[in-house]
Amino acid sequence: MNLYSALRPLIFRLDPETAHNLAFWLGARVCSWPRLPDPELPATLRRSAFGLAFPTPLGLAAGLDKGATLLPLWKALGFGHVEIGTVTPRPQPGNPRPRLFRFPEAGLILNRMGFNSEGAGIVAARLRNRPADLIVGGNLGKNKETPEAQALDDYRAAYRLIAPQVDYTALNVSSPNTPGLRDLQAPEALKPLLAGMLDLRREMGLERQPLLLKLAPDLAPEDLDAIVEVAVASGISGLIATNTTLDRGVVEEPLRAQVESKGAGGLSGVPLQAKAREVRRRILTALRGRLPLVACGGLGSAEDVQGALDDGAALAQIYSALIFEGPALIQRIHEGLI
Ligand SMILES: Cc1cc2nc3c(=O)[nH]c(=O)nc-3n(C[C@H](O)[C@H](O)[C@H](O)COP(=O)(O)O)c2cc1C
């Protein structure tokens, strides 16, 4: 039994956000150690995607380290890449608490954080001291009060500050917790958004830096096909699928009623797995290899990650499983992949 499993009953007795803040406080102490171990990853794990060389296909999904505060720790734990954010251009508090709920018996998390963000200025400043040889992605969003019609201005404002400090950027148009955000996935909204971002990337001389788009699992199959065509035609570098789901149908009864009683938010973890995989397979079929896909959603074991890679994904990201299984999961996944 590892330390995390031993402590889990205590950790899980805390309110989830308190536990998160405590873990980040501890993590920050660890990051201040002068010499953190360098993970030894065999060459067989290496992958390249959208022009970047990754030491392993396994990365940390967006939303856990929103402010890029624990990058040395994630690197020491063995992640090949970390997607920080979602970062909004201006600071905002996110939704009122409680806004994070866990259901350990189902490996399920419900969140309606609503992009709590220190803002792109503070996060960009922190990124100036980021560790080298860890691939860092900057996941960007818009502020809540920004009308959808001005969403592009927000993504551009965040990009201007964050992009120069990271290895790739990802546009988050798929969080269910910012009203109207997911409407940006509609092809007629997506086209000008992607074109506007690629223009800015060129203006900033960052043409070689990958720009990805992160999608929701709640899109109809035909909509996914249409989005894929828009993405490919736009010239962006790849897709990430998926974000959390609004679909309460992924949860078995009798837990479903309990989840519903907690109110709005996106679901992640084990119950999202089948749905996210189905969506990824549809995307991969539509893509026909024209762009790489980063798999995310319900992945929790080496078998899951290998399954996603076998389906055709270039990389894989985890979040919820890490909360339930602890940091030892990263090495277990690597051992299984090897
Ligand atoms: C508490 C929480 C906060 C999240 N915040 C973000 C976010 O800010 N931006 C984003 O793109 N995804 C966010 N996500 C979604 C995750 O990146 C991931 O897409 C989703 O949880 C599915 O992966 P999983 O089943 O491995 O958790 C969040 C997920 C959770 C559980």
Ligand as a Chemical Component Dictionary entry (heavy atoms), coordinates in Angstrom:
data_LIG
# 
_chem_comp.id                   LIG 
_chem_comp.type                 NON-POLYMER 
_chem_comp.pdbx_formal_charge   0 
_chem_comp.three_letter_code    LIG 
# 
loop_
_chem_comp_atom.comp_id 
_chem_comp_atom.atom_id 
_chem_comp_atom.alt_atom_id 
_chem_comp_atom.type_symbol 
_chem_comp_atom.charge 
_chem_comp_atom.model_Cartn_x 
_chem_comp_atom.model_Cartn_y 
_chem_comp_atom.model_Cartn_z 
_chem_comp_atom.pdbx_ordinal 
LIG C1  C1  C 0 -12.089 19.882 -11.168 1  
LIG C2  C2  C 0 -11.858 19.908 -12.644 2  
LIG C3  C3  C 0 -11.524 21.109 -13.256 3  
LIG C4  C4  C 0 -11.297 21.148 -14.642 4  
LIG N1  N1  N 0 -10.940 22.331 -15.220 5  
LIG C5  C5  C 0 -10.659 22.362 -16.547 6  
LIG C6  C6  C 0 -10.226 23.555 -17.162 7  
LIG O1  O1  O 0 -10.052 24.595 -16.512 8  
LIG N2  N2  N 0 -9.998  23.539 -18.494 9  
LIG C7  C7  C 0 -10.151 22.407 -19.259 10 
LIG O2  O2  O 0 -9.897  22.438 -20.472 11 
LIG N3  N3  N 0 -10.546 21.247 -18.688 12 
LIG C8  C8  C 0 -10.807 21.206 -17.366 13 
LIG N4  N4  N 0 -11.206 20.035 -16.796 14 
LIG C9  C9  C 0 -11.414 18.841 -17.663 15 
LIG C10 C10 C 0 -10.221 17.923 -17.692 16 
LIG O3  O3  O 0 -9.099  18.553 -18.289 17 
LIG C11 C11 C 0 -10.566 16.656 -18.529 18 
LIG O4  O4  O 0 -10.855 17.059 -19.849 19 
LIG C12 C12 C 0 -11.759 15.917 -17.966 20 
LIG O5  O5  O 0 -11.731 15.903 -16.556 21 
LIG C13 C13 C 0 -11.789 14.469 -18.465 22 
LIG O6  O6  O 0 -10.636 13.767 -18.071 23 
LIG P1  P1  P 0 -10.625 12.781 -16.771 24 
LIG O7  O7  O 0 -11.817 11.870 -16.901 25 
LIG O8  O8  O 0 -9.304  12.087 -16.829 26 
LIG O9  O9  O 0 -10.754 13.667 -15.561 27 
LIG C14 C14 C 0 -11.431 19.961 -15.408 28 
LIG C15 C15 C 0 -11.758 18.757 -14.783 29 
LIG C16 C16 C 0 -11.968 18.714 -13.411 30 
LIG C17 C17 C 0 -12.314 17.394 -12.766 31 
# 
loop_
_chem_comp_bond.comp_id 
_chem_comp_bond.atom_id_1 
_chem_comp_bond.atom_id_2 
_chem_comp_bond.value_order 
_chem_comp_bond.pdbx_ordinal 
LIG C1  C2  SING 1  
LIG C2  C3  SING 2  
LIG C2  C16 DOUB 3  
LIG C3  C4  DOUB 4  
LIG C4  N1  SING 5  
LIG C4  C14 SING 6  
LIG N1  C5  DOUB 7  
LIG C5  C6  SING 8  
LIG C5  C8  SING 9  
LIG C6  O1  DOUB 10 
LIG C6  N2  SING 11 
LIG N2  C7  SING 12 
LIG C7  O2  DOUB 13 
LIG C7  N3  SING 14 
LIG N3  C8  DOUB 15 
LIG C8  N4  SING 16 
LIG N4  C9  SING 17 
LIG N4  C14 SING 18 
LIG C9  C10 SING 19 
LIG C10 O3  SING 20 
LIG C10 C11 SING 21 
LIG C11 O4  SING 22 
LIG C11 C12 SING 23 
LIG C12 O5  SING 24 
LIG C12 C13 SING 25 
LIG C13 O6  SING 26 
LIG O6  P1  SING 27 
LIG P1  O7  DOUB 28 
LIG P1  O8  SING 29 
LIG P1  O9  SING 30 
LIG C14 C15 DOUB 31 
LIG C15 C16 SING 32 
LIG C16 C17 SING 33 
# 
